[in-house]
């Protein structure tokens, strides 16, 4: 952990200890605010050592203040921290504990509470992780059902609606992989676009006194791009990248089904923007490069434009170079690049391209 981050964490933990000792007015709210600060740093640093420290501190707080004073926000935050760790370690015990804490928080949350939607979104993400781990459709169907119910019946603010729409889009895309129902794919794409549009609308509403409606996907993406600055929260930026990347993948799936060039071009544009917003050292950076290269290669097979093939090879090469030798995705990425280089040889008859295609 970097010294400055470590010092920040030490300072927050000292504040927590002080709040626990004094227990002044609104001390639970103050504790939750401090816990959120710890979680934001944990999400930003990508350090498992630090995340373990954050979780241990939150569990210490929960144990220290007792069941009768632990509130729903704290339980939800603890669940979020455990989900973060599960996504890095795949330790199923963390996933089960995360679900237990968030489910308890939801059970104790009134339907009129504006925090209900965000907690349901949290639980849906965990159910999707359960589904991916077990392939049990019950988890997927529960995530879809609860997301729809929350959108329709709960008190949902604009940003919470964005999260819920994005969750439902992701769940439906998983369902499409099993059913191959085109209606499911179309709904998933529509929800993903609406989530991006609402994000842009929220940004516009916050910046302008005179309200203007955001309708177009390209306009929405442009607004989001311009809003991202070096001071933007990394968690927010990662969320935008994830949504754009997911939409790009969905549009490409529909292209494979319909062969509509507009879906292919939109997939390339959206995936390219997602990559441009991703830091080079981000865990998803190489995956985005590889996917973008594969989609560009598909475009080349349609257009036979050498510029598309050269760009596809460039993206795939970057992905391979940045992938560690021990990474399980390296063989697949090497294979993709080899196929592209061999295709280039078939067009140019340049022996250098043929040599490069053999790894």
DOKOL-226034 format. One record per atom (N, C-alpha, C): x, y, z. Coordinates in steps of 0.05 Angstrom, whole numbers, padded with zeros to 5 digits, always signed. Layout:
XYZ/...
This chain:
+00017-00024+00000/+00000+00000+00000/+00018+00025+00000/+00012+00044-00017/+00027+00069-00018/+00027+00083+00008/+00049+00096+00016/+00050+00110+00042/+00028+00130+00046/+00021+00146+00026/+00001+00166+00030/-00027+00154+00034/-00032+00131+00020/-00057+00117+00024/-00058+00105+00052/-00036+00093+00060/-00034+00081+00087/-00039+00102+00109/-00028+00125+00105/-00032+00147+00125/-00061+00156+00126/-00074+00157+00102/-00102+00164+00101/-00119+00144+00116/-00113+00118+00111/-00128+00097+00124/-00124+00098+00154/-00099+00102+00163/-00093+00104+00191/-00109+00127+00204/-00111+00149+00189/-00127+00172+00200/-00156+00165+00202/-00168+00152+00182/-00196+00145+00183/-00202+00125+00205/-00184+00106+00209/-00188+00086+00230/-00186+00099+00258/-00168+00119+00260/-00166+00133+00285/-00192+00149+00291/-00204+00160+00270/-00229+00174+00273/-00251+00155+00282/-00251+00131+00270/-00271+00110+00277/-00268+00103+00307/-00244+00099+00315/-00239+00091+00343/-00249+00113+00362/-00244+00138+00354/-00253+00161+00370/-00284+00162+00372/-00297+00158+00349/-00327+00158+00349/-00338+00136+00366/-00325+00112+00365/-00335+00090+00381/-00332+00095+00411/-00311+00110+00418/-00307+00116+00446/-00326+00137+00456/-00331+00158+00440/-00347+00180+00450/-00377+00176+00446/-00384+00164+00423/-00413+00159+00417/-00430+00183+00421/-00422+00205+00408/-00438+00230+00409/-00463+00227+00392/-00478+00249+00390/-00502+00250+00374/-00495+00243+00345/-00512+00226+00333/-00509+00218+00305/-00483+00202+00300/-00474+00188+00321/-00449+00174+00318/-00450+00151+00298/-00473+00138+00295/-00476+00116+00276/-00474+00127+00247/-00486+00150+00242/-00484+00162+00216/-00455+00170+00209/-00441+00180+00229/-00413+00188+00225/-00396+00163+00219/-00402+00141+00234/-00388+00116+00229/-00392+00106+00200/-00417+00107+00191/-00423+00098+00164/-00408+00115+00143/-00407+00141+00147/-00393+00158+00129/-00363+00151+00127/-00351+00145+00150/-00323+00137+00151/-00319+00110+00138/-00338+00091+00142/-00336+00065+00129/-00337+00068+00098/-00354+00086+00089/-00356+00090+00060/-00329+00101+00049/-00316+00118+00064/-00290+00128+00056/-00270+00105+00053/-00271+00087+00073/-00253+00064+00072/-00259+00047+00047/-00284+00042+00042/-00292+00026+00019/-00283+00039-00007/-00286+00065-00010/-00278+00079-00034/-00248+00076-00039/-00233+00078-00017/-00204+00075-00020/-00197+00046-00028/-00212+00027-00016/-00207-00002-00022/-00213-00008-00051/-00234+00004-00062/-00241+00000-00090/-00221+00013-00108/-00209+00035-00099/-00190+00050-00116/-00162+00038-00117/-00154+00025-00095/-00126+00016-00093/-00121-00012-00106/-00143-00028-00109/-00140-00055-00119/-00121-00072-00102/-00117-00065-00077/-00099-00079-00059/-00115-00098-00041/-00110-00124-00044/-00124-00144-00028/-00116-00142+00001/-00091-00135+00006/-00082-00131+00034/-00098-00109+00047/-00102-00087+00032/-00117-00065+00044/-00146-00072+00047/-00158-00087+00028/-00186-00094+00030/-00191-00112+00054/-00172-00131+00059/-00174-00147+00083/-00175-00130+00108/-00159-00109+00108/-00158-00091+00131/-00184-00076+00135/-00196-00067+00112/-00221-00053+00113/-00243-00071+00124/-00245-00096+00114/-00266-00115+00123/-00262-00121+00152/-00237-00125+00161/-00232-00131+00189/-00242-00108+00206/-00238-00083+00197/-00246-00060+00213/-00276-00058+00215/-00290-00063+00192/-00319-00061+00192/-00331-00083+00210/-00320-00107+00208/-00329-00129+00225/-00324-00123+00255/-00302-00110+00260/-00295-00102+00288/-00316-00082+00298/-00324-00063+00280/-00344-00043+00288/-00371-00057+00294/-00380-00075+00276/-00405-00089+00279/-00406-00104+00306/-00383-00117+00311/-00382-00133+00336/-00381-00115+00361/-00368-00092+00358/-00364-00074+00381/-00390-00061+00389/-00407-00052+00369/-00431-00037+00376/-00455-00054+00382/-00454-00080+00375/-00476-00098+00382/-00499-00097+00362/-00514-00119+00361/-00535-00123+00342/-00557-00101+00343/-00563-00092+00367/-00585-00073+00370/-00579-00045+00359/-00553-00040+00354/-00546-00013+00344/-00535-00014+00315/-00529-00038+00305/-00520-00040+00278/-00543-00033+00259/-00539-00014+00241/-00561-00006+00224/-00558-00018+00196/-00579-00015+00180/-00580-00029+00154/-00558-00019+00135/-00551+00007+00137/-00530+00018+00120/-00504+00005+00125/-00498+00000+00150/-00473-00013+00158/-00472-00042+00148/-00494-00056+00150/-00495-00084+00140/-00491-00084+00110/-00504-00066+00096/-00501-00065+00067/-00472-00058+00059/-00459-00040+00074/-00431-00033+00068/-00413-00057+00073/-00418-00072+00094/-00402-00096+00099/-00405-00116+00077/-00430-00119+00068/-00435-00137+00045/-00421-00129+00020/-00420-00102+00015/-00406-00092-00008/-00376-00098-00007/-00365-00095+00017/-00336-00100+00020/-00330-00130+00015/-00347-00147+00026/-00343-00176+00022/-00346-00184-00007/-00364-00170-00022/-00368-00176-00050/-00342-00167-00066/-00331-00144-00058/-00306-00135-00071/-00285-00156-00068/-00283-00167-00044/-00261-00187-00039/-00267-00213-00054/-00293-00221-00055/-00300-00245-00070/-00292-00242-00100/-00297-00218-00111/-00291-00214-00140/-00261-00216-00145/-00244-00214-00124/-00216-00216-00128/-00205-00243-00120/-00218-00257-00102/-00207-00282-00092/-00224-00307-00100/-00250-00302-00107/-00269-00324-00113/-00274-00342-00089/-00270-00331-00065/-00275-00347-00041/-00306-00346-00035/-00318-00369-00039/-00348-00370-00037/-00358-00363-00010/-00342-00366+00011/-00350-00359+00038/-00356-00329+00039/-00340-00313+00026/-00345-00284+00025/-00371-00277+00011/-00377-00291-00011/-00402-00286-00026/-00426-00293-00008/-00425-00316+00005/-00447-00324+00022/-00452-00304+00045/-00430-00295+00057/-00432-00276+00079/-00443-00249+00069/-00434-00241+00045/-00443-00216+00034/-00473-00216+00029/-00483-00238+00018/-00511-00241+00013/-00527-00241+00039/-00517-00254+00059/-00530-00255+00085/-00533-00227+00097/-00512-00211+00096/-00512-00184+00108/-00531-00166+00092/-00530-00167+00066/-00546-00149+00050/-00576-00157+00051/-00581-00183+00051/-00609-00193+00053/-00621-00184+00080/-00605-00185+00101/-00614-00176+00128/-00620-00146+00127/-00603-00130+00114/-00608-00102+00112/-00633-00096+00097/-00638-00111+00075/-00662-00107+00059/-00687-00115+00074/-00686-00136+00089/-00708-00146+00105/-00717-00125+00125/-00698-00109+00135/-00704-00089+00156/-00709-00061+00144/-00709-00059+00117/-00712-00033+00104/-00741-00029+00095/-00753-00007+00102/-00781-00001+00095/-00783+00003+00065/-00806-00004+00053/-00810+00000+00024/-00807+00030+00016/-00813+00048+00034/-00811+00077+00028/-00783+00088+00031/-00764+00071+00040/-00736+00081+00045/-00722+00084+00018/-00711+00107+00012/-00698+00111-00014/-00673+00094-00018/-00662+00083+00004/-00638+00066+00002/-00645+00037-00007/-00671+00030-00007/-00679+00003-00014/-00669-00005-00042/-00672+00013-00061/-00665+00007-00089/-00635+00000-00091/-00618+00016-00079/-00589+00011-00080/-00582-00016-00067/-00596-00022-00045/-00590-00048-00032/-00600-00071-00049/-00623-00068-00062/-00632-00089-00080/-00612-00092-00104/-00602-00070-00113/-00582-00072-00135/-00557-00087-00125/-00549-00082-00101/-00526-00096-00089/-00532-00126-00088/-00556-00133-00078/-00563-00162-00076/-00564-00175-00104/-00574-00160-00124/-00576-00172-00151/-00548-00178-00162/-00529-00160-00157/-00502-00165-00166/-00491-00191-00153/-00498-00195-00128/-00488-00219-00114/-00502-00244-00125/-00528-00242-00132/-00542-00265-00144/-00530-00272-00171/-00523-00252-00186/-00510-00257-00212/-00484-00271-00209/-00469-00264-00188/-00444-00278-00182/-00450-00307-00175/-00471-00312-00159/-00479-00339-00152/-00485-00355-00178/-00500-00342-00196/-00508-00356-00221/-00483-00363-00237/-00464-00344-00239/-00440-00349-00255/-00423-00371-00243/-00424-00374-00217/-00409-00394-00203/-00422-00422-00206/-00448-00423-00204/-00462-00448-00202/-00478-00456-00227/-00484-00437-00245/-00501-00441-00269/-00529-00449-00261/-00537-00442-00236/-00564-00448-00226/-00582-00425-00235/-00601-00432-00253/-00619-00411-00265/-00636-00398-00244/-00641-00411-00221/-00657-00399-00200/-00646-00372-00191/-00619-00370-00189/-00606-00345-00180/-00611-00323-00201/-00608-00331-00227/-00611-00312-00248/-00640-00302-00249/-00659-00320-00247/-00687-00313-00249/-00695-00295-00225/-00684-00301-00201/-00689-00284-00178/-00679-00256-00182/-00655-00253-00194/-00643-00227-00199/-00661-00211-00218/-00670-00224-00239/-00687-00211-00259/-00714-00202-00247/-00726-00221-00232/-00752-00215-00219/-00750-00191-00200/-00730-00192-00182/-00727-00171-00162/-00720-00144-00174/-00704-00144-00195/-00697-00119-00209/-00722-00106-00221/-00739-00123-00234/-00763-00112-00246/-00782-00102-00224/-00785-00117-00202/-00803-00109-00181/-00794-00083-00168/-00768-00080-00164/-00757-00056-00151/-00761-00031-00169/-00756-00035-00195/-00759-00012-00214/-00788-00003-00214/-00807-00022-00213/-00835-00015-00215/-00847-00005-00189/-00838-00016-00166/-00853-00011-00141/-00838+00005-00120/-00812+00005-00121/-00797+00019-00099/-00794+00048-00105/-00787+00063-00084/-00781+00092-00087/-00753+00094-00099/-00751+00099-00125/-00726+00098-00139/-00718+00125-00150/-00695+00135-00141/-00684+00160-00151/-00671+00156-00178/-00664+00178-00192/-00652+00176-00219/-00627+00158-00220/-00608+00162-00201/-00584+00147-00202/-00588+00118-00194/-00606+00113-00175/-00612+00085-00167/-00626+00071-00191/-00642+00085-00206/-00655+00073-00229/-00633+00064-00250/-00613+00081-00252/-00591+00074-00270/-00578+00047-00262/-00573+00044-00236/-00561+00019-00227/-00579-00005-00232/-00605-00001-00226/-00624-00023-00230/-00627-00031-00259/-00629-00011-00277/-00631-00016-00305/-00606-00031-00315/-00583-00022-00306/-00558-00035-00315/-00557-00064-00304/-00566-00068-00279/-00566-00095-00268/-00585-00113-00284/-00609-00103-00290/-00628-00119-00305/-00618-00125-00333/-00605-00106-00346/-00593-00110-00372/-00573-00133-00371/-00555-00132-00350/-00535-00153-00347/-00548-00180-00343/-00568-00181-00326/-00581-00207-00320/-00595-00218-00346/-00607-00200-00361/-00621-00210-00385/-00600-00219-00406/-00577-00206-00407/-00556-00215-00426/-00547-00243-00418/-00545-00249-00392/-00538-00276-00383/-00560-00296-00391/-00585-00287-00389/-00608-00304-00396/-00607-00309-00427/-00600-00289-00442/-00599-00293-00471/-00578-00314-00479/-00556-00315-00464/-00536-00335-00470/-00547-00364-00467/-00567-00367-00451/-00580-00393-00447/-00603-00398-00467/-00619-00377-00472/-00643-00381-00487/-00641-00373-00517/-00622-00355-00523/-00618-00344-00550/-00644-00332-00561/-00660-00321-00543/-00684-00307-00550/-00678-00279-00558/-00685-00272-00583/-00677-00245-00593/-00691-00223-00578/-00716-00228-00568/-00730-00208-00553/-00715-00201-00527/-00703-00222-00514/-00688-00218-00490/-00663-00201-00496/-00650-00206-00518/-00626-00191-00526/-00633-00162-00531/-00655-00157-00545/-00664-00130-00552/-00671-00114-00527/-00684-00128-00508/-00691-00114-00483/-00666-00107-00467/-00647-00126-00467/-00622-00121-00453/-00607-00097-00464/-00607-00094-00491/-00594-00071-00504/-00609-00046-00497/-00635-00046-00499/-00651-00022-00494/-00647-00012-00465/-00646-00031-00446/-00641-00023-00418/-00613-00012-00414/-00593-00023-00427/-00566-00013-00425/-00564+00015-00436/-00577+00020-00459/-00577+00047-00471/-00592+00067-00453/-00614+00058-00441/-00629+00076-00423/-00613+00083-00398/-00598+00064-00388/-00581+00069-00364/-00560+00090-00371/-00548+00088-00395/-00528+00108-00403/-00541+00135-00408/-00565+00135-00420/-00579+00160-00425/-00586+00174-00399/-00596+00159-00380/-00603+00171-00354/-00579+00182-00339/-00556+00168-00342/-00532+00178-00330/-00525+00206-00342/-00526+00207-00369/-00520+00233-00382/-00540+00254-00374/-00566+00247-00372/-00587+00266-00365/-00582+00277-00337/-00573+00259-00318/-00567+00268-00291/-00544+00288-00291/-00524+00284-00308/-00501+00302-00310/-00510+00329-00321/-00527+00329-00342/-00537+00353-00354/-00554+00369-00334/-00572+00355-00320/-00589+00368-00301/-00573+00381-00278/-00551+00369-00271/-00534+00381-00250/-00518+00405-00259/-00513+00407-00285/-00496+00428-00295/-00511+00453-00305/-00536+00448-00314/-00551+00470-00327/-00577+00477-00311/-00582+00502-00310/-00607+00511-00298/-00631+00505-00317/-00626+00511-00342/-00647+00505-00362/-00645+00476-00370/-00666+00461-00365/-00665+00432-00369/-00668+00426-00399/-00651+00407-00409/-00653+00398-00436/-00652+00368-00436/-00669+00355-00453/-00671+00326-00453/-00648+00314-00470/-00637+00293-00459/-00616+00277-00473/-00630+00253-00485/-00629+00250-00511/-00644+00228-00524/-00625+00209-00539/-00604+00219-00551/-00587+00204-00569/-00565+00189-00554/-00559+00164-00562/-00538+00149-00549/-00511+00162-00552/-00504+00171-00576/-00478+00184-00581/-00475+00209-00564/-00497+00225-00562/-00497+00249-00546/-00492+00241-00516/-00506+00220-00508/-00503+00211-00480/-00474+00203-00473/-00462+00188-00491/-00434+00179-00487/-00415+00203-00487/-00420+00222-00505/-00403+00246-00506/-00405+00262-00480/-00429+00264-00469/-00432+00279-00444/-00417+00265-00421/-00419+00238-00420/-00405+00223-00399/-00375+00226-00402/-00365+00224-00427/-00336+00227-00432/-00326+00254-00422/-00341+00275-00428/-00332+00302-00420/-00333+00307-00390/-00351+00291-00377/-00354+00295-00348/-00332+00282-00332/-00317+00264-00345/-00296+00250-00330/-00270+00267-00330/-00261+00272-00306/-00236+00288-00302/-00217+00272-00285/-00192+00282-00282/-00174+00268-00263/-00184+00267-00235/-00204+00284-00228/-00215+00284-00201/-00239+00265-00198/-00248+00253-00220/-00271+00235-00218/-00265+00212-00200/-00285+00202-00186/-00281+00179-00169/-00275+00155-00187/-00256+00139-00179/-00249+00115-00195/-00272+00095-00197/-00287+00093-00175/-00310+00075-00174/-00331+00083-00195/-00336+00109-00198/-00355+00119-00217/-00345+00114-00245/-00319+00120-00250/-00308+00117-00276/-00309+00087-00284/-00302+00069-00266/-00303+00040-00271/-00331+00031-00278/-00351+00043-00265/-00379+00036-00270/-00387+00044-00298/-00379+00068-00306/-00385+00078-00334/-00371+00060-00354/-00346+00053-00350/-00331+00036-00368/-00345+00009-00371/-00354-00002-00348/-00367-00028-00348/-00393-00027-00365/-00408-00006-00361/-00434-00004-00376/-00429-00001-00406/-00409+00015-00414/-00403+00019-00442/-00393-00007-00454/-00375-00020-00439/-00364-00046-00449/-00386-00067-00453/-00404-00068-00433/-00426-00087-00435/-00444-00081-00459/-00450-00055-00463/-00467-00048-00486/-00453-00055-00512/-00427-00050-00514/-00412-00058-00538/-00414-00087-00544/-00411-00104-00523/-00413-00133-00526/-00441-00141-00535/-00462-00129-00524/-00489-00135-00531/-00495-00128-00561/-00485-00104-00569/-00490-00096-00597/-00476-00115-00616/-00452-00125-00608/-00438-00144-00625/-00453-00170-00627/-00464-00179-00604/-00481-00203-00605/-00504-00200-00624/-00517-00177-00624/-00539-00173-00642/-00529-00171-00671/-00506-00160-00675/-00495-00159-00702/-00491-00187-00713/-00480-00205-00695/-00476-00233-00704/-00502-00246-00712/-00523-00237-00700/-00550-00249-00706/-00563-00236-00730/-00562-00210-00733/-00576-00195-00754/-00558-00187-00777/-00532-00184-00772/-00513-00175-00791/-00520-00146-00801/-00529-00130-00782/-00535-00102-00788/-00509-00086-00783/-00498-00073-00804/-00473-00059-00801/-00474-00037-00779/-00497-00025-00774/-00499-00004-00754/-00494-00015-00726/-00502-00040-00721/-00496-00052-00695/-00466-00057-00692/-00453-00065-00714/-00424-00070-00713/-00409-00044-00708/-00416-00023-00723/-00403+00003-00719/-00408+00014-00692/-00432+00012-00681/-00438+00022-00654/-00423+00006-00633/-00420-00021-00638/-00405-00037-00619/-00376-00029-00618/-00364-00024-00641/-00336-00015-00643/-00332+00012-00629/-00350+00031-00635/-00349+00058-00624/-00351+00057-00593/-00371+00042-00584/-00376+00041-00555/-00353+00027-00540/-00344+00005-00551/-00322-00010-00539/-00296+00007-00539/-00292+00022-00561/-00268+00039-00563/-00268+00061-00542/-00292+00073-00538/-00294+00094-00517/-00289+00082-00489/-00300+00058-00485/-00296+00045-00459/-00266+00041-00454/-00251+00033-00475/-00222+00029-00472/-00208+00055-00467/-00217+00076-00480/-00204+00102-00477/-00207+00113-00449/-00228+00105-00435/-00233+00114-00408/-00220+00096-00387/-00207+00075-00396/-00196+00055-00377/-00166+00059-00374/-00158+00061-00349/-00129+00064-00343/-00114+00040-00353/-00089+00044-00361/-00073+00022-00373/-00069-00001-00353/-00067+00006-00327/-00062-00015-00307/-00088-00027-00296/-00111-00019-00307/-00136-00030-00297/-00138-00059-00305/-00149-00076-00287/-00151-00105-00293/-00167-00112-00319/-00186-00094-00326/-00202-00100-00350/-00190-00088-00376/-00168-00074-00374/-00157-00061-00398/-00150-00080-00420/-00136-00102-00414/-00127-00121-00434/-00151-00136-00446/-00171-00142-00430/-00195-00155-00440/-00210-00137-00460/-00212-00111-00454/-00224-00093-00472/-00209-00091-00498/-00182-00090-00497/-00166-00089-00521/-00171-00114-00538/-00170-00137-00525/-00174-00162-00540/-00201-00163-00553/-00222-00155-00538/-00249-00155-00549/-00252-00136-00573/-00240-00112-00569/-00241-00092-00590/-00227-00102-00615/-00204-00116-00612/-00190-00127-00635/-00207-00148-00649/-00221-00165-00634/-00238-00186-00646/-00261-00174-00662/-00273-00153-00651/-00295-00140-00665/-00286-00126-00690/-00262-00113-00689/-00251-00100-00713/-00244-00121-00734/-00235-00144-00726/-00229-00166-00745/-00255-00175-00759/-00277-00176-00743/-00303-00183-00756/-00311-00162-00776/-00305-00137-00770/-00311-00116-00790/-00294-00119-00815/-00269-00126-00811/-00252-00131-00835/-00263-00153-00852/-00273-00175-00840/-00284-00197-00855/-00309-00189-00871/-00321-00167-00863/-00344-00156-00877/-00336-00136-00899/-00317-00118-00891/-00310-00096-00909/-00286-00102-00927/-00268-00121-00918/-00243-00127-00931/-00226-00102-00935/-00230-00083-00917/-00213-00059-00916/-00187-00065-00900/-00164-00062-00912/-00139-00068-00898/-00136-00052-00873/-00146-00027-00873/-00143-00010-00849/-00157-00023-00825/-00180-00037-00829/-00194-00051-00807/-00177-00074-00797/-00164-00088-00815/-00147-00111-00806/-00123-00101-00791/-00110-00080-00801/-00087-00069-00787/-00094-00059-00759/-00117-00046-00757/-00125-00037-00730/-00132-00060-00712/-00144-00081-00722/-00151-00104-00706/-00125-00117-00696/-00105-00120-00713/-00079-00132-00705/-00066-00114-00684/-00067-00088-00688/-00055-00070-00668/-00067-00074-00640/-00094-00075-00639/-00107-00078-00612/-00101-00106-00601/-00102-00126-00617/-00097-00154-00607/-00068-00156-00598/-00049-00143-00613/-00020-00144-00605/-00016-00131-00578/-00029-00107-00574/-00027-00093-00549/-00037-00111-00526/-00059-00125-00530/-00071-00142-00510/-00052-00165-00503/-00039-00177-00523/-00021-00199-00519/+00004-00190-00503/+00015-00167-00512/+00039-00157-00499/+00035-00150-00469/+00011-00141-00463/+00005-00133-00435/-00006-00156-00418/-00009-00180-00430/-00019-00203-00415/+00004-00219-00403/+00004-00224-00377/+00026-00239-00365/+00027-00268-00376/+00050-00280-00376/+00054-00307-00386/+00037-00328-00371/+00031-00322-00346/+00016-00341-00329/-00014-00337-00331/-00023-00317-00346/-00051-00311-00347/-00066-00332-00364/-00089-00342-00354/-00104-00363-00368/-00115-00355-00395/-00118-00329-00400/-00129-00319-00425/-00107-00316-00447/-00082-00319-00439/-00061-00314-00459/-00062-00332-00483/-00066-00359-00480/-00067-00376-00504/-00089-00368-00523/-00112-00361-00513/-00134-00352-00531/-00127-00327-00546/-00115-00308-00532/-00107-00282-00544/-00085-00286-00565/-00067-00304-00560/-00046-00310-00579/-00058-00323-00604/-00077-00341-00600/-00090-00354-00622/-00105-00334-00640/-00119-00315-00627/-00134-00294-00642/-00114-00278-00659/-00092-00270-00646/-00073-00253-00661/-00060-00269-00684/-00054-00294-00679/-00042-00311-00700/-00061-00313-00724/-00087-00316-00719/-00106-00318-00741/-00107-00292-00757/-00105-00269-00743/-00106-00243-00757/-00081-00239-00774/-00058-00247-00763/-00032-00243-00777/-00031-00262-00802/-00042-00286-00799/-00042-00304-00822/-00061-00294-00844/-00084-00282-00835/-00102-00270-00855/-00087-00247-00870/-00071-00232-00855/-00056-00210-00867/-00036-00221-00888/-00024-00244-00881/-00005-00256-00900/-00020-00265-00925/-00044-00276-00922/-00059-00285-00945/-00066-00263-00965/-00067-00238-00954/-00074-00215-00970/-00048-00203-00982/-00027-00202-00966/-00003-00187-00975/+00019-00205-00986/+00019-00231-00979/+00040-00250-00986/+00067-00242-00975/+00066-00226-00954/+00090-00216-00940/+00099-00238-00920/+00122-00250-00925/+00131-00272-00908/+00135-00264-00879/+00140-00238-00875/+00143-00228-00847/+00117-00232-00832/+00095-00227-00845/+00069-00231-00832/+00065-00261-00826/+00074-00278-00844/+00071-00307-00839/+00088-00316-00815/+00113-00305-00814/+00130-00312-00791/+00118-00303-00765/+00107-00279-00765/+00096-00268-00740/+00071-00284-00731/+00058-00298-00749/+00034-00312-00742/+00040-00338-00727/+00065-00346-00726/+00073-00371-00712/+00086-00363-00685/+00072-00371-00663/+00083-00364-00636/+00095-00388-00623/
